[in-house]
Amino acid sequence: MGVIGRPHGVRGHVRVTAYTAEPRALADYPLTDQTGRRLQLRWVSGDVAEISELTADGARKINDRDAAARLTNTELFAPRSALPPAEEDEFYLADLMGMSAFDAAQKPLGTVSNIHDYGAGTSLEISRDAAAPVIVPFTRQAVPHIDLAARSIIVALPGEIIVENTGDAA
C-alpha cells in the first residue's frame, strides 16, 4: 500500500510514498509492516506523515529523527479485507499470484509466480517445471482471459516470446 521513506525534520516525521489511488487515503487503512507490527499514519503535509506504532498499551508516536530513520524503506500493508472490491475487468495483482496459466489451446504453461512493475507496465512471471520461467506483459492482448473463481489465466504469447517445450507438463 505504501513505503516509508527518509526522515523529514527532527520530530520523527517521514516521507511516505502511497500506492493508493488517492494517496491521502493510505491513512484510512489498518496498516502493518513486513513483521506484522501495526502502524498508523497521520498526514502532516504533502507526502510527509507522522507515524505511530499501535501496541496493546496504545499508540506510541515516533517522535525523533533516529527512530524515523530506522523506518526508512518499511513497506506498509493492509489486509485484503480492508480493500474495496475490484471493479469489473480490474484485478488486485496479489489475486493473480499462484494462478495456473494456460496457452490459447488450453495447454498448461505454468503458474504465476511473480508480478513485476518497473514503471513501463506490469508483467507476469510464469514459473514452469524443469524450464526457464516465461515473462509476459500483463495486457488484455497477452492475457485475454482471467478466471478468478477457477484461479486460472489464458496467455496468448506474443510472437517475440518463444517457449521451449521440454516435453514435461508445465
N, C-alpha and C positions, 0 to 999 in steps of 0.2 A: 504494500500500500504506500510505502514511502521509505526514505532513508534519512537518518540524522547525519548532518554534515558537520562542518567545523564550528567551533565556538564563535559566539558573537558578543564581544564585550567581556566584562569581568563578573557579571551577576549570574552566570550559568545558562544564559540564553544560547541557543544553537540555530544554525540554518537547517531547514528541513526541505527536502525535495519530496513533494507529494505526487503520487501516480494516480490519484483520483481525478475524475472528470473535472470537478471543481476543487482545486487544491485546498481551500479552506475547510472543505467537508471532512478532511482527514481527522480533524479534531473531534468529530462526532462518532467515530468508531471506537470500540473497545480494542486497544492496541496491545500487542505483545512483541517481544523481541525474539531472536532465534532460540533463546533458552527458556522461553515461556514467562519471563518476567513481565508483569503488567505495567504498562506505561500510559501516561495521559499527557496530551499536549494542549497548550493554550497559545493561540497566535498572539504575538506581540505587535509585529508589523511586517508587511511584505512576506518574505519567506523565513522570518525569524520567529522562533517559538520558545516558550518556557516548557520544560519537561519535568514531570513528576513521576516517581515510581509509586505504584499503588501496592501497599502491603496490608497485612492483617491489622496493623496499627493505624492505617490511614495513608493519606498521600504524603510522600516525602519529596519535597521540591528540590531539584538540582539547583543549587544557588551559588556555585563558584565555577570559575573558568576551568580549573583542573578536572573537576567531576564532569563538566560538559565535554571536555576534550576526550575523556575516556569513552564517551558515547559516539564519537566520530565513526561513521560507516555502519552504525547499528541499523539493521533493516527492521522495518515496522510491518507487522502482520495483523490482519483482522480475521476472525473466524468466518468461514464460508456462510454461516447462518446470518451474519450481520450484513451481508451484501444484498443489494436489491436483485430481484430476478433479472436475468439477461433478457433483452428484447428478442423478438423473432429475428433469426439469422445473425444473432450475436452470441458469443461464447466467452466464458471465462477460460483463459488459456489453461489454467490449472485443471479444468474439467477434461481437457484433451489428453493429459498425461495418462499413459497406460492403455490407451485405446488401441485396438487391433487395427492395422492398416492393410487394405486390400487394393489390388490394382483394378482397372476397369473390368477385367474378366473374372473378378472375384477370387483371384489367386492371392494367397497371403503374402504380404510384403514384410511384415514385422510388427513392431509395437512402438508407439510414440513414446520415446524415452527422454526427450528434452525439447525445449522450446527456446529458440534464440531470437533476440531482437536487439540488433546493434544500431538501430536508427533508420535503416534503409528498408525496413519491412520485416515482418515476422516470418520465421521459417520453422519447420518441424523436423526434428531428427528422428528417424525411424531406425531402431536397432533391429538387426537381423541375426538369426542363429548362424554361426560359422561364416559370416560375411561382414564386409565393411558396412557401417551404417549409411543410410541414404538421407540426405538433407533436401527437403523440398520447400518451395515458397508456400506460405500459408495464404493462398489466394483462392478465389472461387474457381478459377481455371485449373489450378493444380490440385485442389481439394474440393471437388464439386459436391460431395455429399458427406454429411456428418450425422450419425445416428447416436444421439446421447443415450437413449434407452438401451441400445444394443452395445454401446461402448465401442463403436467401430467407425472408421472413415474409409472413403474411397479416394484413392490417389490416382490422378491422371498425370503420369510422369511427363514433364516437359522433355522434348527431344534432346536437349542438352544433357540430360541425366541418363546415364547408361547403368542399368542394374545388372551386375554379373550374376548369373544363375549358378549357384554352387551345387545344385541338384538336391539340396536339403530344403525342406519346407521352412520358410522364414518364421 
